[in-house]
Amino acid sequence: MGMDIPPAPSSDTRLPRHIAIIMDGNGRWAKKRFLPRTAGHRAGVGAVRKTVEHCLTKGIETLTLFAFSSENWRRPQQEVSVLMELFIATLERETEKLCENGVRLRVIGERSAFTPALQERISASEQLTRHNDRLNLVIAANYGGRWDIVDAARRLAEGVEAGTLRAADIDSTVFASYLALADLPEPDLFIRTGGEYRISNFLLWQLAYTELYFTPVLWPDFDEQSLERALEDYASRQRRFGYTGEQVESFSVG
């Protein structure tokens, strides 16, 4: 067991391996244009496409997008319905393009709340893209960080109850292996658009050592230049993971 000690920083930390984004501001973008909120969500799909394309160009390994939180069910029913319809339509339209560009799609979150049609579409898209390896595109839908942690704890408890796991063997590494992104590197860079300064129950465990970047740009306006500014800011930081600056510099030299 022992303490949960993070690894020494890599000697090359200028480019994040994994970017996680809260795509905020669709509704306000639409309101500024005297349009319904749903128009903002439709416009936001274009920003998703640009971001995926730019991540491919930059060689980013994983991009995780917070599309629909477990709290978003509280929104007006019409808006939720449009979001679900948009989700299905986007999967149907974009899956072939993802395959052509080597993008593997994965959806994390509690799927049982979705319609059977949406669940089938998600599974089909994941299956079609499963062998792609240029970019992992993770969509968090009906996802919450607390749900993720509770779900992992429940499955660990089931293992202990069944006798396949000992409580004494559970440490941070074992626990993390039961989380939604267990087989992927934890996010290096978190971006939230729309000017809000919170992480809103997104990847609570995984963001422990992540660099946070907030921008006032509304999500439909987030483009290649916006992402480049975030990457430049990330590259200017020294990630210490609890070490001193001098230690990090010695790791780089070594």
C-alpha positions, -999 to +999 in steps of 0.1 A: +000+000+000+017+032+012+011+068+004-005+080-029+027+096-044+023+110-079+049+102-105+078+125-113+068+149-141+079+140-176+108+158-191+086+170-220+053+185-206+048+212-233+020+193-250-008+176-230-016+140-237-051+144-225-074+174-226-107+176-208-133+203-217-165+216-202-183+231-232-201+259-216-219+289-231-242+275-258-273+290-242-258+325-237-244+324-272-279+319-285-294+345-262-270+371-275-284+365-310-320+364-299-322+327-307-336+297-287-311+280-265-313+249-287-297+269-315-267+274-293-264+236-288-266+230-326-239+257-331-218+240-305-215+208-326-193+229-350-169+238-322-167+201-313-157+193-349-130+220-350-116+209-316-114+173-326-097+182-359-071+205-341-063+178-316-056+154-344-033+180-360-015+185-327-011+149-319-032+150-287-039+114-275-072+119-257-099+145-257-128+142-232-158+164-237-185+170-210-216+169-232-244+163-207-241+161-170-263+140-147-277+174-134-288+185-169-320+165-167-333+194-146-334+216-177-366+223-196-379+191-212-379+206-247-342+215-244-333+180-230-353+164-259-334+185-285-301+176-269-309+139-271-320+142-307-288+161-315-267+135-299-282+107-320-280+128-352-244+137-346-234+101-339-251+090-371-235+118-392-200+118-377-191+082-369-179+075-405-157+106-404-143+096-371-133+062-386-117+079-416-096+100-393-085+073-369-107+085-340-119+061-314-152+071-297-161+062-262-191+074-241-189+074-203-218+079-179-249+061-168-266+050-201-297+034-186-315+068-186-312+071-224-337+057-248-330+023-263-324+039-297-297+062-283-281+034-264-279+013-295-265+042-315-238+048-289-228+011-289-227+009-326-205+040-329-181+026-302-180-007-320-172+008-354-144+030-341-129+005-316-097-002-335-088+035-342-058+048-324-050+084-335-072+100-309-094+088-281-126+109-282-144+105-249-179+119-245-192+123-210-230+120-212-253+116-182-220+117-163-211+131-129-178+129-110-196+118-078-215+091-098-182+078-111-167+076-076-198+060-061-201+035-090-164+025-085-169+022-047-201+000-052-183-023-076-153-026-052-177-034-024-193-061-046-159-076-052-152-077-014-186-092-008-180-119-034-146-127-020-127-118-052-111-088-035-098-080-001-105-047+016-069-045+027-058-046-010-078-014-020-055+016-025-057+046-048-044+026-077-069-002-073-097+024-068-087+043-099-089+011-120-126+010-114-133+045-127-147+055-161-113+065-176-092+038-159-073+028-190-065+063-202-040+089-188-055+114-164-062+148-180-032+171-182-052+202-192-088+211-182-105+238-202-138+254-193-154+279-218-181+304-210-164+324-182-174+303-152-148+292-127-158+258-114-155+222-125-191+213-120-189+177-109-167+167-138-139+140-134-135+149-097-110+121-090-091+124-123-085+162-121-065+160-089-032+172-106-047+187-138-038+222-150-070+243-150-077+269-178-108+291-179-118+313-208-147+337-214-151+324-250-185+309-254-184+273-266-198+279-302-170+305-307-143+282-294-120+276-324-084+266-333-070+299-321-088+295-288-074+260-283-039+272-292-041+299-265-050+273-240-021+251-252+003+280-250-008+288-215-003+251-205+032+250-220+042+280-199+034+263-166+057+241-145+038+210-133+052+200-100+029+172-087+039+181-051+076+183-059+096+215-056+105+235-087+141+226-083+133+189-082+112+192-114+141+209-131+165+181-121+141+156-135+142+174-168+180+175-168+182+139-160 
